[in-house]
């Protein structure tokens, strides 16, 4: 897959995308990441890419000339998406859509944003990573690239991984997982996971995924059409494991630390 990123700080994206599985995918040729700096197409000695907005206002805007020139010189894969708070929200389904294609491109804004003619006449759409304001689009670009590339065959070592994670085909959050030691500071791994009964383990994991999703993201269960009868039985058969209180707040004194359960 070819991914082009247009950014005033290509080193930020390059460094992040050179590590771990993504870095290995680049070195093996599975992912072809190309970085372009619009400054290279500025027409003055200072490589100026910004200017003050017409009509006044705070901050500066990225000018259209160097951005258009950079994109036209690179002839990048489409869609070309501007990272912007007004764009379509990135989720696992959108990441899967991008992963199914041959490539895509990202334009990272800076300053107070970009000249609207870039939005209107150059990009194919806008993409948001959440309701938060960043100094620029580079961190968001890294998030998008990571979310998409790990769905490409050959990037992750375990092909089953993306299918069993949160927001995958089941539409649920992932269940809790444990590793050695079996007992750490008196906190033991659930006995069912040490039982060797793979059918029972699968049911426990499904139940925990349901418990966690109902407690933290009940709208995901609603989006699946609610609970099936088998899922209701699973919730009754296996109690939920404890989780921290929402937003990291300490549980109130005397209250259980298990998450709230939605009424099936």
C-alpha positions as CSV (number, residue, x, y, z in Angstrom):
1,X,0.0,0.0,0.0
2,X,1.2,3.5,-0.9
3,X,0.5,6.3,1.6
4,X,1.6,9.9,0.9
5,X,1.7,12.5,3.7
6,X,2.0,16.2,3.0
7,X,3.4,17.9,6.1
8,X,5.7,20.8,7.1
9,X,7.3,18.4,9.6
10,X,8.0,15.2,7.7
11,X,10.5,14.0,10.4
12,X,7.7,13.7,13.0
13,X,5.8,11.2,10.8
14,X,8.9,9.5,9.5
15,X,10.3,8.8,13.0
16,X,7.0,7.4,14.3
17,X,6.5,5.2,11.3
18,X,10.0,3.7,11.4
19,X,9.5,1.7,14.5
20,X,7.8,-1.6,15.5
21,X,5.6,-3.5,13.1
22,X,5.0,-0.4,10.9
23,X,8.7,0.2,10.5
24,X,9.2,-3.5,9.5
25,X,6.4,-3.3,7.0
26,X,8.1,-0.3,5.4
27,X,11.4,-2.0,5.2
28,X,9.8,-5.1,3.7
29,X,8.0,-3.1,1.1
30,X,4.4,-4.0,2.3
31,X,3.9,-0.3,3.1
32,X,5.3,2.5,0.8
33,X,5.2,5.7,2.9
34,X,6.1,8.9,1.0
35,X,6.5,12.2,2.8
36,X,6.3,15.6,1.1
37,X,7.1,19.0,2.5
38,X,5.2,21.9,0.9
39,X,8.1,24.2,1.8
40,X,10.0,22.5,-1.1
41,X,7.5,24.3,-3.4
42,X,7.6,27.7,-1.8
43,X,8.8,30.4,-4.2
44,X,10.8,32.7,-1.9
45,X,14.2,32.2,-0.2
46,X,12.5,31.9,3.2
47,X,10.4,29.0,2.0
48,X,7.2,30.7,3.2
49,X,4.1,28.6,3.3
50,X,1.8,30.7,5.4
51,X,0.1,34.1,5.4
52,X,-2.4,36.2,7.3
53,X,-6.1,35.6,6.5
54,X,-8.2,38.1,4.5
55,X,-10.6,40.0,6.6
56,X,-8.3,39.8,9.7
57,X,-8.3,37.3,12.5
58,X,-5.9,35.4,14.7
59,X,-3.1,33.3,13.4
60,X,-1.9,32.4,10.0
61,X,-3.1,30.1,7.2
62,X,-1.3,27.7,4.9
63,X,-1.2,29.2,1.5
64,X,-2.7,27.4,-1.5
65,X,0.3,27.7,-4.0
66,X,2.9,25.5,-2.2
67,X,0.3,22.9,-1.2
68,X,-1.2,22.6,-4.6
69,X,2.3,22.4,-6.2
70,X,3.4,19.8,-3.7
71,X,0.4,17.5,-4.3
72,X,0.5,18.0,-8.1
73,X,4.2,17.1,-8.2
74,X,3.7,14.0,-6.1
75,X,0.6,12.7,-8.0
76,X,-0.4,10.9,-4.8
77,X,-2.9,8.0,-4.4
78,X,-6.4,9.0,-3.7
79,X,-8.4,9.8,-1.6
80,X,-6.4,12.7,-0.4
81,X,-7.8,13.6,3.0
82,X,-7.3,16.8,5.0
83,X,-6.9,16.1,8.7
84,X,-9.5,18.5,10.1
85,X,-11.9,18.6,13.1
86,X,-14.8,19.0,10.6
87,X,-14.1,15.7,8.9
88,X,-15.6,12.2,9.1
89,X,-14.6,10.7,12.4
90,X,-12.0,7.9,12.2
91,X,-13.3,4.6,13.4
92,X,-12.4,1.0,12.8
93,X,-14.9,0.8,9.9
94,X,-13.3,3.8,8.2
95,X,-9.8,2.3,8.8
96,X,-10.9,-0.9,7.2
97,X,-12.3,1.0,4.2
98,X,-8.9,2.6,3.7
99,X,-7.1,-0.7,4.2
100,X,-9.1,-2.3,1.4
101,X,-7.8,0.2,-1.1
102,X,-4.4,0.5,-2.9
103,X,-3.5,3.6,-1.0
104,X,-4.5,7.0,0.3
105,X,-3.0,10.4,1.2
106,X,-3.1,12.8,4.1
107,X,-2.7,16.5,4.3
108,X,-1.5,17.9,7.7
109,X,-2.6,21.4,8.5
110,X,-0.7,23.8,10.7
111,X,-1.2,27.3,12.1
112,X,-4.9,28.2,12.1
113,X,-5.6,25.8,9.2
114,X,-5.5,25.9,5.4
115,X,-6.8,28.3,2.7
116,X,-10.3,27.1,2.0
117,X,-9.5,26.7,-1.7
118,X,-7.4,23.7,-0.7
119,X,-10.4,22.2,1.0
120,X,-12.7,23.0,-1.8
121,X,-10.6,22.2,-4.9
122,X,-7.7,19.9,-3.9
123,X,-8.6,17.4,-1.3
124,X,-11.2,14.6,-1.6
125,X,-12.5,14.9,1.9
126,X,-11.7,15.7,5.5
127,X,-10.8,13.3,8.3
128,X,-11.0,13.8,12.1
129,X,-9.4,11.7,14.8
130,X,-11.7,13.1,17.5
131,X,-13.2,16.2,19.1
132,X,-9.8,17.7,20.1
133,X,-7.7,20.5,18.8
134,X,-4.0,19.8,17.9
135,X,-1.2,22.1,16.9
136,X,-0.9,20.2,13.6
137,X,-2.0,17.1,11.7
138,X,1.1,15.1,12.2
139,X,0.1,13.2,15.3
140,X,-3.3,12.6,13.8
141,X,-1.6,11.3,10.6
142,X,0.4,8.8,12.6
143,X,-2.7,7.6,14.3
144,X,-4.5,7.1,11.0
145,X,-1.5,5.3,9.4
146,X,-1.1,3.0,12.4
147,X,-4.8,2.1,12.4
148,X,-5.0,1.4,8.7
149,X,-1.7,-0.4,8.1
150,X,-2.1,-3.0,10.9
151,X,-5.1,-4.2,8.9
152,X,-3.1,-4.9,5.8
153,X,-2.2,-8.6,5.3
154,X,1.5,-9.2,6.2
155,X,1.9,-6.3,8.6
156,X,0.9,-8.1,11.8
157,X,2.5,-11.4,12.7
158,X,-0.8,-12.9,13.9
159,X,-3.5,-12.7,11.2
160,X,-6.2,-13.5,13.8
161,X,-5.3,-10.5,15.9
162,X,-7.3,-7.7,14.1
163,X,-10.4,-10.0,13.9
164,X,-10.6,-10.4,17.7
165,X,-9.7,-6.9,18.9
166,X,-12.0,-4.2,20.0
167,X,-14.4,-2.8,17.3
168,X,-13.6,-5.7,15.0
169,X,-16.2,-8.1,13.5
170,X,-18.0,-8.8,16.7
171,X,-18.6,-5.1,17.3
172,X,-17.6,-5.4,21.0
173,X,-14.7,-4.2,23.1
174,X,-12.0,-6.8,23.6
175,X,-12.1,-9.1,26.7
176,X,-9.5,-8.8,29.5
177,X,-6.4,-10.9,29.0
178,X,-3.7,-12.3,31.4
179,X,-0.2,-13.7,31.2
180,X,2.3,-15.2,33.7
181,X,2.6,-15.3,36.6
182,X,-0.7,-17.0,37.5
183,X,-0.6,-15.2,40.8
184,X,0.8,-11.7,41.2
185,X,0.7,-10.0,44.6
186,X,-2.3,-12.1,45.5
187,X,-4.2,-11.2,42.3
188,X,-4.9,-14.5,40.5
189,X,-5.6,-15.2,36.9
190,X,-9.3,-16.4,36.6
191,X,-9.4,-20.2,37.0
192,X,-11.4,-20.7,33.8
193,X,-8.4,-19.5,31.8
194,X,-6.2,-22.2,33.4
195,X,-8.8,-24.9,32.9
196,X,-7.7,-26.1,29.5
197,X,-11.4,-26.2,28.5
198,X,-11.2,-24.2,25.3
199,X,-15.0,-24.2,24.7
200,X,-15.5,-22.8,28.2
201,X,-12.7,-20.3,27.8
202,X,-14.3,-19.1,24.5
203,X,-17.7,-18.6,26.3
204,X,-16.0,-16.8,29.2
205,X,-14.2,-14.4,26.9
206,X,-17.4,-13.7,25.0
207,X,-19.1,-12.9,28.2
208,X,-16.4,-10.6,29.4
209,X,-16.4,-8.8,26.1
210,X,-20.1,-8.3,26.5
211,X,-19.8,-7.2,30.2
212,X,-17.1,-4.7,29.3
213,X,-19.0,-3.3,26.3
214,X,-22.2,-2.9,28.2
215,X,-20.5,-1.1,31.0
216,X,-18.2,1.2,28.9
217,X,-19.8,1.5,25.5
218,X,-23.4,0.3,25.5
219,X,-24.1,2.0,22.2
220,X,-21.9,-0.5,20.5
221,X,-24.3,-3.3,21.7
222,X,-27.3,-1.2,20.5
223,X,-25.7,-0.9,17.1
224,X,-25.5,-4.7,16.8
225,X,-29.2,-4.9,17.4
226,X,-29.0,-5.6,21.2
227,X,-28.3,-8.9,22.9
228,X,-29.2,-12.4,21.7
229,X,-30.7,-15.0,24.0
230,X,-27.3,-16.8,24.2
231,X,-25.6,-13.6,25.1
232,X,-28.0,-13.0,27.9
233,X,-27.3,-16.4,29.2
234,X,-23.6,-15.8,29.0
235,X,-23.9,-12.6,31.1
236,X,-25.8,-14.6,33.8
237,X,-23.3,-17.5,33.7
238,X,-20.1,-15.4,34.1
239,X,-19.8,-12.4,36.4
240,X,-17.7,-9.4,35.1
241,X,-14.1,-9.0,36.1
242,X,-13.3,-5.7,37.9
243,X,-12.3,-2.6,35.9
244,X,-11.3,0.9,37.1
245,X,-14.0,3.5,37.5
246,X,-14.8,5.6,34.4
247,X,-12.3,8.3,33.4
248,X,-9.8,7.1,35.9
249,X,-11.8,8.3,39.0
250,X,-11.2,6.4,42.1
251,X,-14.3,4.3,43.1
252,X,-16.4,5.7,45.9
253,X,-15.6,4.3,49.3
254,X,-17.6,1.2,50.0
255,X,-18.7,0.7,46.4
256,X,-17.7,-2.3,44.3
257,X,-15.0,-1.7,41.7
258,X,-16.8,-3.8,39.1
259,X,-18.2,-1.7,36.2
260,X,-21.9,-1.0,36.1
261,X,-24.0,-3.5,34.3
262,X,-26.6,-2.5,31.8
263,X,-30.0,-4.2,32.1
264,X,-30.3,-6.7,29.2
